[in-house]
Amino acid sequence: MKLRNKLILSCAALAAVATTAVSTTFAWYTANDSVKATGVTGKTSTADDTLLLISKSGKQGSWGAKVSIDVSKAILEPLAYDSTNKTYKLWDSSNNAIDSTTTVTACKDGGTSGQYISFVLYFKSGSKQDLNVNIETLTLTNTVADSLPTKTVLAAGTGSTDTTYSINMFRALKFTTLVDNIQEVASNSTTNAALTSSATRTTYKLDSLVEEDSDSFVSGTSNAHSYYNAVKSLADTDAIDTTKDGSGETEVDFMDTDDGFGVEGFNVGHTGAGAADDGAVDDILAVQFDLWLDGWDNACFDACRNQSFTLEMSFAATNHE
């Protein structure tokens, strides 16, 4: 039986809880050299020579002062990243890797419910300047961090010294960016601009966002997979691999600072020069953002269920030299 179907104690129990939705509406706007996700509508100044424009399709005619991204139908399930095929799959303990037979759906802008969140933002210069696009702030907030759901301790491995335990879902949630410089697609295109195979993928760990002693997780002691093995009395080939932790990718720490996103003014790329005089298409910067629950993370306990989060982002532009 695949672990995702064992709904009571498994790390994958999150999949069965309809209330574990990530309900977030992103409202974006540009104001001079900034693009923010603060739920506020602003105006774009055309007088500033570092004007940054944004689009959610990358198509000609789509650029402006604001876009809205709605991923309120996301219901996260524990996943594994298939680096060979560059896709997400349902995490499956039976082969200690992935379930290659089941399709995983991304919750995209205005789409149906999906097992992870994925959206692309496109940036370009509104002038002849080549602009750096920096993530000025990125704030992820667990909306139930002050009252995390608790589960009964049934075996060793939770890290709790009490009869119940709690785990902040940020310990198993991953934030991935794919960054690509592409050209604007033709104005009559009916599809969004696609990222190319050369897009650079970076995955960030979010456990640094969890306040110390706010849940039961103890580094080196807590292990969702050894806990599951103990509860189900699994051993040898039936047991989950307890030594593997995380997606298998090289993961970067997401540092919790006053500036939100690790390093102040974190640069995701540059736009290339815009406003071509000869009517040619402009270069644009595409950034895909994925938020997904890593079933291989040893913090992916059953107690991650019934949690949700919000995301706020702001971008700023500087001249690229």
N, C-alpha and C positions, 0 to 999 in steps of 0.2 A: 504494500500500500504506500502510495506517495505521501510524504510527510504533510503536504499541504491539505490533505483530506482529514488529518487527525486534528480535530478542532478544539479539543479541550486543553491540551498541554503543549502542543507543538509551537515552535517558533513561527509557524505559518498561520496560526490561528487568526492573525490580523485579517487574513483574507476573508474570513467568514463574518466579519462584523461590519454591517452596513453603515454604522455610525462613525466608523473610522474614516471619515472623509476629510480631504484637505480642501477647505472652502476658502478660496482666495480670489478676489477680483483685482486685477492689476490695472490701474489707470495711469497712463503715461503722458507726459507733456514735455515740450521743449521750451525753454526760456533762455534766450541768448545762447550760452554755451553749455546748458545743462539739460538733461533728460531725467525726470524723476518719476518714481512710482509712489506717490504720496496720496493718491486719491484726489488731487487738486487739478483743476484745469487752468492752464496758463497760456500766455500769448508768446508768439515767436517774434523776436526782434530781427528785422532784416538789415539793420544797420551795423550789426556786429560782424566783423570779418572772420569770426570763429563759429559761425552758425552751425549747429549740429542738428541734423534732421533724422527722423526715425520713421520706420515702417514695419508692419508685421507681415508683409508679403515680398518686399524687395522689388516689386514691379514698378515700371514707369507710371507716373501719375498717382502713386500711392503715398508719396512723401509729404509730411506735414508736421503740425505741431503736436499731435497726440494720436495715440492708438489705445485700444482697450483689449486686454487679454483676459479671458474668463476660463479658468480651469476648476470651477467650483464642483464639478462632477467627479473629481478624482477620488478613488478609493484604493489606497495603497495596499499592495501585497508584497511579501518577501520575494525578491528576484535575484537572479544571478546574471552577471554580464558575460556574454559570449564574445570574447575578444576576437575569435576567429571569424565570425560572421558579423561582428559589430552590431549585435542586437541584444536585447534583454529577453531572458527566459524566466519562467517560473522556477524558483529554487526547489530542488528535489534531492532529498537525502538518499534516495535509493541507489543513486550512482555517484554520490558525493560531488555532484557538479550541477547540471542543469536538466530540466525537462525540455527536451528538444521537440516534443510532439505537440505542445500547447502554445497557441499564439498569445502573445502579450500585447495589449493595446495601450498606446499612449493616450493620456487625456490631454488633448490639444485645445486650442482656443475655440470655445463654444461647442466642442465636440461631445460625444457620449462619454460615459464613465470609463476610466482606464486604470490600469494597475500602477502607472507611474505618470508623473507630470513631465511634459516636454513642450517647450515653446521656443520660437526663434525670433529674435529682434534684429532688425537690419539698421545700420547706421551709415549715413553718408554726409559729406561736407556740402554745405549750401554755398560755398565759395570755392575759389581756386586753391584754398589752403588744404593741405593734407593734415588731418586731425587725429591726434591720439584720442581714443575712447577709454576713459578710466571709470571703473566702478568706484564711485566716491564713497558710497555707503551701501551696505547690504545687511539688512536686519532680519533674521529669522527668529520667530517667537513661537514657542510651544504654548498654545492657549490654555493648557491645563497643567502647566509646570508647577503651579502652587498647590494642586490637588490631584496628583497623579493617581491613576487607577492602581489598586493593589490586588495581588493574587496570593493564594495560600502557598506557603513553602512546603513542598512535598519531598524534597531531597536536597542534598548538598549541591552547590553550584550557583545559587542565586546571589551570594555575597551578603545576604541578609542575616542578621543575628536575632531576628524576631520571627514570629510565626507567619508573617506576610512579607511580601517584597514588592518593590516598584522599580520600573525602568523608564527613563525618559527616552522617547523614541528617537531623539537626536543622536543617541549613541549608535544607532544602526542606520540612520538616514544618511544618504550620500547626495552630494551636490556636484554635478558634473557640467563642465562647459565644453563646447566644441566651437572653436574659433576658426573662421575662414574668410579670406579675402576673395570675393567673387565679383563678377560684373553684373550690372543691372540687366534684367531680362527684357525682352521686347515688350512694347506697350500693349500688344494684343495677346500676350500670353495669358492663359487661363489658369495657370498653376503658379504657386509660390516659387521663388528662387530657391534652388536646392543647394545644400552644402556639397562641396566636392569631397573626393576621397582624401584630399590632403588636409582636411580640417584637423586641427590640433585638439586632442582630447585631454582634459585634466579633471581628475576626480578629487574632491575635497571631503575630508572627515569633519563631522560636525560635533564630535563629543566635547570639544573645548567650549561649546556654548552652554553646556550643562553645569549649573552651579555645584560646587563641591558639597558633598553630603546631602544633596537634595533628593537622591534616590538610593537604591540599595546596591548599585553596581560598585564593585571593588576590583580595580585592575589586578590581574594575575589570579584572582579568585573566582570571579563571576564568569560563567561560560554556559551559554544557552544550550549548546550541543551536548556537553557532558551532563547537564541537568536533565535534558530530555532522555538521554541514555539511561540515567539512574532511575528516573521515574518509570520508564517503560521496561527496565531490566534488559536492555539491549547490550549485546557484546559481540566481539569479533566482527564478522562481515555484516552483521545486522546493525551495528552501531554507526552513528554519525561520526565523521572525522572531527575530533575536538581540537586538532592542532591548526587547522586552517581558519584564518580570521580575515574577513574582508573579501573584497571582490576579486582579488588576485592582481588588480592593477596597482601601480605605484600611486599611493594616495598622499595628498598634501594636507597638512593640518590647516584647518580653518580657524585662525586665531581670533579670539574674542577681544576686540579693541574698541576704543571709542569711535574709531572710524568704521567699524562694522566689519569690513571684509579684509581681515588679515593685515596686509600692508597698506599703508596710507596711499591713496591714489592708485590702487591696483590697476594696471594697464591690461586690457584684453586685446588690444590691437590698434590698428590705425585705418582710417577710411580710404586713403588715397585722395588725390585731388578731385574736386567736384566742379560743377558748373562749366562743363566743356563748351568752348566757343563754337566749335564746329558741329554741334548737335550730336556728337558721339555719346555713347552711354558712359556714365561715370563709374568709377570703381566704388564698391561698397564693402562694408564690413558686416559679416553675418555672425551672430553669436547664438548658439543653441544652448538652452538651459534645461537640464534634466534633474529632477528630484525623485529619488527612488530608494526603496527600503532594501537593504542588502541582507538577504537571507543567510549569507555566509558570515556575517559579522557575529562575533560571539556574544554581542549584546542584544541580538534579535530574539528576545524572550516573548512569551505569550503576553506579558504585561505591557507590551508596546501598543496593544489594542486600545480603542476608544480614545485616541489622541488626535489632535489636529494642530496645524500651525498656520501662521501668516507670514508673508514675505513682503518687505519693502526694499526698493532699490533706487539708487540715484546714480546717474552717469554725468561725468563732466568731460569737456574737451579742452585740449591744449594743442598748440601747433606742433606737428611732428617734424623733427629736424633730421 
